[in-house]
Amino acid sequence: MPDRTVLELSAEEHATLAHRVMRRQGALSLRVAAVFAVLVLGLPLVNAYWPDLANAEVGGFTVTWLFLGVLFYPITVALAFYFVRKSDKIEAECTDWRAVLADEASGREVGR
C-alpha cells in the first residue's frame, strides 16, 4: 500500500474516505445549526420570560433591538467563518488517506 496513489484506491476505500468526511462535516453542521437555533429561538424566550432584561437599554438600543439590528449579522458571519474553517480542517485531516484507512480498519477515528 505505500506506493499507491489516491487514484488507485478501490471503490470501497473511496467510499470509506468519503463517508468519514461527510460524517464529520455533518456533525459539524449540526453543532453550528444548534448554536444558530439557540440564538434565534432564545430571543423570543428572553422577551417572554425576562422582559426587563430584553427592554434594558445598551448604547441607545434595547437589548432585543441591539441583538436583532446590530449583532445578529456579525454573529451569523462568525458562525459561517467558523464552519468553513473547521470544514476545511476536516478535509485537510482526511488528505492523509493512508492513516484514515488504517484507523478505519482498526476502528479508531482520526482527528477527533
N, CA and C atoms as a LAMMPS dump frame, in Angstrom:
ITEM: TIMESTEP
0
ITEM: NUMBER OF ATOMS
336
ITEM: BOX BOUNDS ff ff ff
-5.0000000000000000e+02 5.0000000000000000e+02
-5.0000000000000000e+02 5.0000000000000000e+02
-5.0000000000000000e+02 5.0000000000000000e+02
ITEM: ATOMS id mol type element x y z
1 1 1 N 0.797 -1.21 0
2 1 2 C 0 0 0
3 1 3 C 0.842 1.278 0
4 2 1 N 2.136 1.272 0.361
5 2 2 C 2.876 2.525 0.454
6 2 3 C 3.065 3.261 -0.863
7 3 1 N 3.084 2.559 -2
8 3 2 C 3.343 3.229 -3.272
9 3 3 C 2.078 3.607 -4.029
10 4 1 N 0.911 3.281 -3.48
11 4 2 C -0.335 3.603 -4.186
12 4 3 C -0.652 5.086 -4.076
13 5 1 N -1.348 5.583 -5.084
14 5 2 C -1.856 6.95 -5.018
15 5 3 C -3.339 6.876 -4.692
16 6 1 N -3.912 8.004 -4.373
17 6 2 C -5.333 8.039 -4.039
18 6 3 C -6.188 7.611 -5.23
19 7 1 N -5.675 7.802 -6.434
20 7 2 C -6.414 7.398 -7.634
21 7 3 C -6.478 5.882 -7.789
22 8 1 N -5.591 5.172 -7.123
23 8 2 C -5.538 3.722 -7.229
24 8 3 C -6.339 3.014 -6.141
25 9 1 N -7.038 3.768 -5.324
26 9 2 C -7.841 3.155 -4.264
27 9 3 C -9.049 2.438 -4.856
28 10 1 N -9.492 1.433 -4.147
29 10 2 C -10.685 0.718 -4.594
30 10 3 C -11.923 1.573 -4.345
31 11 1 N -13.014 1.18 -4.946
32 11 2 C -14.276 1.916 -4.748
33 11 3 C -14.679 1.894 -3.274
34 12 1 N -14.433 0.782 -2.612
35 12 2 C -14.768 0.684 -1.182
36 12 3 C -13.916 1.629 -0.339
37 13 1 N -12.643 1.752 -0.676
38 13 2 C -11.765 2.666 0.065
39 13 3 C -12.16 4.121 -0.182
40 14 1 N -12.517 4.461 -1.418
41 14 2 C -13.01 5.816 -1.704
42 14 3 C -14.283 6.088 -0.909
43 15 1 N -15.171 5.107 -0.863
44 15 2 C -16.422 5.277 -0.113
45 15 3 C -16.139 5.464 1.369
46 16 1 N -15.171 4.743 1.897
47 16 2 C -14.808 4.88 3.31
48 16 3 C -14.302 6.284 3.602
49 17 1 N -13.431 6.798 2.74
50 17 2 C -12.916 8.159 2.923
51 17 3 C -14.034 9.188 2.832
52 18 1 N -14.884 9.047 1.832
53 18 2 C -15.989 9.998 1.652
54 18 3 C -16.94 9.939 2.849
55 19 1 N -17.21 8.734 3.318
56 19 2 C -18.108 8.578 4.462
57 19 3 C -17.527 9.254 5.702
58 20 1 N -16.225 9.112 5.912
59 20 2 C -15.577 9.735 7.07
60 20 3 C -15.708 11.258 7.011
61 21 1 N -15.415 11.832 5.845
62 21 2 C -15.505 13.289 5.699
63 21 3 C -16.951 13.756 5.89
64 22 1 N -17.885 13.084 5.243
65 22 2 C -19.293 13.502 5.337
66 22 3 C -19.828 13.357 6.763
67 23 1 N -19.435 12.301 7.452
68 23 2 C -19.906 12.095 8.824
69 23 3 C -19.4 13.214 9.741
70 24 1 N -18.125 13.549 9.622
71 24 2 C -17.562 14.599 10.478
72 24 3 C -18.113 15.976 10.118
73 25 1 N -18.281 16.254 8.814
74 25 2 C -18.847 17.545 8.42
75 25 3 C -20.324 17.632 8.787
76 26 1 N -21.029 16.514 8.74
77 26 2 C -22.431 16.504 9.174
78 26 3 C -22.555 16.821 10.651
79 27 1 N -21.673 16.254 11.467
80 27 2 C -21.683 16.549 12.9
81 27 3 C -21.368 18.024 13.149
82 28 1 N -20.418 18.561 12.4
83 28 2 C -20.092 19.985 12.5
84 28 3 C -21.31 20.833 12.127
85 29 1 N -21.992 20.461 11.063
86 29 2 C -23.193 21.2 10.631
87 29 3 C -24.253 21.214 11.725
88 30 1 N -24.457 20.083 12.362
89 30 2 C -25.459 20.012 13.437
90 30 3 C -25.071 20.896 14.614
91 31 1 N -23.787 20.93 14.955
92 31 2 C -23.354 21.79 16.072
93 31 3 C -23.566 23.267 15.746
94 32 1 N -23.167 23.675 14.542
95 32 2 C -23.334 25.088 14.16
96 32 3 C -24.817 25.438 14.068
97 33 1 N -25.628 24.548 13.505
98 33 2 C -27.068 24.8 13.415
99 33 3 C -27.701 24.885 14.792
100 34 1 N -27.219 24.088 15.74
101 34 2 C -27.762 24.146 17.104
102 34 3 C -27.464 25.493 17.753
103 35 1 N -26.254 26.005 17.561
104 35 2 C -25.917 27.33 18.111
105 35 3 C -26.81 28.385 17.481
106 36 1 N -26.985 28.313 16.164
107 36 2 C -27.841 29.277 15.471
108 36 3 C -29.283 29.187 15.973
109 37 1 N -29.791 27.978 16.139
110 37 2 C -31.171 27.795 16.61
111 37 3 C -31.345 28.344 18.019
112 38 1 N -30.359 28.14 18.873
113 38 2 C -30.443 28.682 20.237
114 38 3 C -30.503 30.203 20.185
115 39 1 N -29.709 30.803 19.312
116 39 2 C -29.737 32.269 19.197
117 39 3 C -31.085 32.766 18.688
118 40 1 N -31.591 32.123 17.636
119 40 2 C -32.839 32.58 17.022
120 40 3 C -34.039 32.305 17.934
121 41 1 N -34.076 31.137 18.535
122 41 2 C -35.215 30.793 19.398
123 41 3 C -35.068 31.351 20.81
124 42 1 N -33.849 31.666 21.207
125 42 2 C -33.631 32.197 22.544
126 42 3 C -34.147 33.609 22.722
127 43 1 N -34.092 34.418 21.688
128 43 2 C -34.534 35.808 21.807
129 43 3 C -36.008 35.919 22.171
130 44 1 N -36.92 35.211 21.52
131 44 2 C -38.317 35.286 21.948
132 44 3 C -38.517 34.791 23.386
133 45 1 N -37.723 33.807 23.786
134 45 2 C -37.829 33.324 25.163
135 45 3 C -37.356 34.372 26.158
136 46 1 N -36.293 35.061 25.833
137 46 2 C -35.824 36.16 26.695
138 46 3 C -36.894 37.243 26.77
139 47 1 N -37.499 37.586 25.627
140 47 2 C -38.561 38.6 25.619
141 47 3 C -39.751 38.162 26.476
142 48 1 N -40.089 36.882 26.431
143 48 2 C -41.262 36.388 27.158
144 48 3 C -41.002 36.243 28.654
145 49 1 N -39.849 35.716 29.025
146 49 2 C -39.609 35.384 30.427
147 49 3 C -38.798 36.42 31.194
148 50 1 N -38.041 37.234 30.507
149 50 2 C -37.254 38.282 31.159
150 50 3 C -37.432 39.608 30.427
151 51 1 N -38.65 40.156 30.443
152 51 2 C -38.892 41.392 29.684
153 51 3 C -38.053 42.572 30.174
154 52 1 N -37.739 42.604 31.464
155 52 2 C -36.906 43.701 31.955
156 52 3 C -35.514 43.659 31.331
157 53 1 N -34.969 42.462 31.194
158 53 2 C -33.674 42.31 30.542
159 53 3 C -33.769 42.672 29.057
160 54 1 N -34.808 42.198 28.395
161 54 2 C -34.977 42.46 26.966
162 54 3 C -35.175 43.945 26.673
163 55 1 N -35.766 44.658 27.588
164 55 2 C -36.038 46.088 27.376
165 55 3 C -34.976 46.995 27.975
166 56 1 N -33.953 46.429 28.569
167 56 2 C -32.862 47.245 29.098
168 56 3 C -32.154 47.94 27.937
169 57 1 N -31.695 49.153 28.182
170 57 2 C -31.028 49.909 27.119
171 57 3 C -29.516 49.753 27.192
172 58 1 N -28.946 49.516 26.025
173 58 2 C -27.487 49.416 25.875
174 58 3 C -27.118 50.223 24.638
175 59 1 N -26.365 51.278 24.819
176 59 2 C -25.931 52.093 23.691
177 59 3 C -27.078 52.725 22.914
178 60 1 N -28.174 53.042 23.575
179 60 2 C -29.307 53.664 22.92
180 60 3 C -30.292 52.684 22.292
181 61 1 N -30.025 51.414 22.38
182 61 2 C -30.912 50.363 21.86
183 61 3 C -31.408 49.518 23.031
184 62 1 N -32.591 48.937 22.853
185 62 2 C -32.971 47.9 23.81
186 62 3 C -32.142 46.665 23.469
187 63 1 N -31.978 45.775 24.434
188 63 2 C -31.169 44.583 24.211
189 63 3 C -31.712 43.795 23.017
190 64 1 N -33.036 43.693 22.902
191 64 2 C -33.637 42.96 21.788
192 64 3 C -33.236 43.567 20.451
193 65 1 N -33.367 44.876 20.314
194 65 2 C -33.029 45.51 19.048
195 65 3 C -31.527 45.564 18.811
196 66 1 N -30.756 45.631 19.885
197 66 2 C -29.306 45.561 19.729
198 66 3 C -28.926 44.215 19.108
199 67 1 N -29.534 43.149 19.611
200 67 2 C -29.246 41.828 19.068
201 67 3 C -29.757 41.708 17.636
202 68 1 N -31.024 42.07 17.399
203 68 2 C -31.618 41.909 16.064
204 68 3 C -31.003 42.827 15.017
205 69 1 N -30.793 44.07 15.368
206 69 2 C -30.362 45.052 14.374
207 69 3 C -28.869 45.199 14.217
208 70 1 N -28.112 44.858 15.262
209 70 2 C -26.677 45.116 15.2
210 70 3 C -25.855 43.825 15.287
211 71 1 N -26.16 42.964 16.219
212 71 2 C -25.305 41.809 16.486
213 71 3 C -25.643 40.55 15.693
214 72 1 N -26.86 40.43 15.217
215 72 2 C -27.279 39.184 14.585
216 72 3 C -26.43 38.839 13.359
217 73 1 N -26.203 39.798 12.484
218 73 2 C -25.452 39.518 11.26
219 73 3 C -23.978 39.233 11.532
220 74 1 N -23.298 39.994 12.381
221 74 2 C -21.909 39.614 12.682
222 74 3 C -21.797 38.228 13.336
223 75 1 N -22.751 37.867 14.183
224 75 2 C -22.733 36.531 14.787
225 75 3 C -22.935 35.472 13.711
226 76 1 N -23.849 35.712 12.786
227 76 2 C -24.096 34.762 11.694
228 76 3 C -22.864 34.621 10.811
229 77 1 N -22.211 35.723 10.497
230 77 2 C -20.987 35.679 9.686
231 77 3 C -19.883 34.937 10.444
232 78 1 N -19.767 35.167 11.745
233 78 2 C -18.761 34.462 12.546
234 78 3 C -19.023 32.955 12.547
235 79 1 N -20.284 32.564 12.671
236 79 2 C -20.619 31.134 12.603
237 79 3 C -20.265 30.551 11.248
238 80 1 N -20.512 31.299 10.185
239 80 2 C -20.188 30.824 8.837
240 80 3 C -18.673 30.658 8.671
241 81 1 N -17.888 31.634 9.13
242 81 2 C -16.428 31.523 9.048
243 81 3 C -15.933 30.339 9.875
244 82 1 N -16.493 30.159 11.058
245 82 2 C -16.122 29.03 11.903
246 82 3 C -16.397 27.708 11.177
247 83 1 N -17.589 27.611 10.571
248 83 2 C -17.953 26.383 9.864
249 83 3 C -16.995 26.098 8.716
250 84 1 N -16.696 27.106 7.915
251 84 2 C -15.82 26.91 6.759
252 84 3 C -14.413 26.527 7.211
253 85 1 N -13.899 27.21 8.244
254 85 2 C -12.56 26.911 8.74
255 85 3 C -12.477 25.475 9.261
256 86 1 N -13.457 25.07 10.068
257 86 2 C -13.466 23.708 10.619
258 86 3 C -13.681 22.672 9.524
259 87 1 N -14.537 22.973 8.556
260 87 2 C -14.79 22.054 7.452
261 87 3 C -13.523 21.844 6.63
262 88 1 N -12.796 22.919 6.358
263 88 2 C -11.525 22.8 5.644
264 88 3 C -10.519 21.984 6.451
265 89 1 N -10.518 22.16 7.764
266 89 2 C -9.614 21.396 8.625
267 89 3 C -9.943 19.9 8.559
268 90 1 N -11.223 19.572 8.568
269 90 2 C -11.64 18.17 8.459
270 90 3 C -11.138 17.576 7.149
271 91 1 N -11.323 18.296 6.058
272 91 2 C -10.865 17.808 4.763
273 91 3 C -9.344 17.664 4.727
274 92 1 N -8.635 18.626 5.333
275 92 2 C -7.171 18.551 5.356
276 92 3 C -6.708 17.345 6.163
277 93 1 N -7.38 17.051 7.267
278 93 2 C -7.011 15.893 8.079
279 93 3 C -7.238 14.592 7.31
280 94 1 N -8.209 14.588 6.441
281 94 2 C -8.513 13.367 5.684
282 94 3 C -7.681 13.235 4.415
283 95 1 N -6.811 14.21 4.126
284 95 2 C -5.93 14.061 2.97
285 95 3 C -4.866 13.01 3.233
286 96 1 N -4.587 12.745 4.514
287 96 2 C -3.682 11.647 4.839
288 96 3 C -4.504 10.368 4.813
289 97 1 N -4.876 9.963 3.611
290 97 2 C -5.824 8.868 3.439
291 97 3 C -5.281 7.535 3.926
292 98 1 N -3.971 7.376 3.932
293 98 2 C -3.402 6.117 4.435
294 98 3 C -3.712 5.959 5.917
295 99 1 N -3.536 7.042 6.676
296 99 2 C -3.817 6.993 8.116
297 99 3 C -5.312 6.813 8.365
298 100 1 N -6.14 7.486 7.572
299 100 2 C -7.592 7.367 7.743
300 100 3 C -8.034 5.933 7.497
301 101 1 N -7.556 5.328 6.416
302 101 2 C -7.945 3.957 6.107
303 101 3 C -7.411 2.974 7.145
304 102 1 N -6.189 3.198 7.632
305 102 2 C -5.626 2.318 8.66
306 102 3 C -6.425 2.438 9.951
307 103 1 N -6.78 3.669 10.326
308 103 2 C -7.564 3.867 11.543
309 103 3 C -8.975 3.324 11.389
310 104 1 N -9.549 3.464 10.217
311 104 2 C -10.895 2.935 9.967
312 104 3 C -10.878 1.418 10.092
313 105 1 N -9.822 0.798 9.577
314 105 2 C -9.718 -0.656 9.648
315 105 3 C -9.552 -1.132 11.094
316 106 1 N -8.888 -0.302 11.922
317 106 2 C -8.696 -0.679 13.325
318 106 3 C -9.843 -0.205 14.206
319 107 1 N -10.779 0.577 13.642
320 107 2 C -11.932 1.043 14.403
321 107 3 C -11.739 2.367 15.112
322 108 1 N -10.613 3.041 14.891
323 108 2 C -10.359 4.335 15.52
324 108 3 C -10.78 5.461 14.589
325 109 1 N -10.95 6.672 15.169
326 109 2 C -11.3 7.864 14.396
327 109 3 C -10.098 8.786 14.345
328 110 1 N -9.761 9.292 13.172
329 110 2 C -8.685 10.266 13.015
330 110 3 C -9.259 11.662 13.219
331 111 1 N -8.476 12.531 13.893
332 111 2 C -8.861 13.927 14.015
333 111 3 C -9.968 14.212 14.99
334 112 1 N -10.267 13.335 15.881
335 112 2 C -11.339 13.595 16.842
336 112 3 C -10.812 13.913 18.171
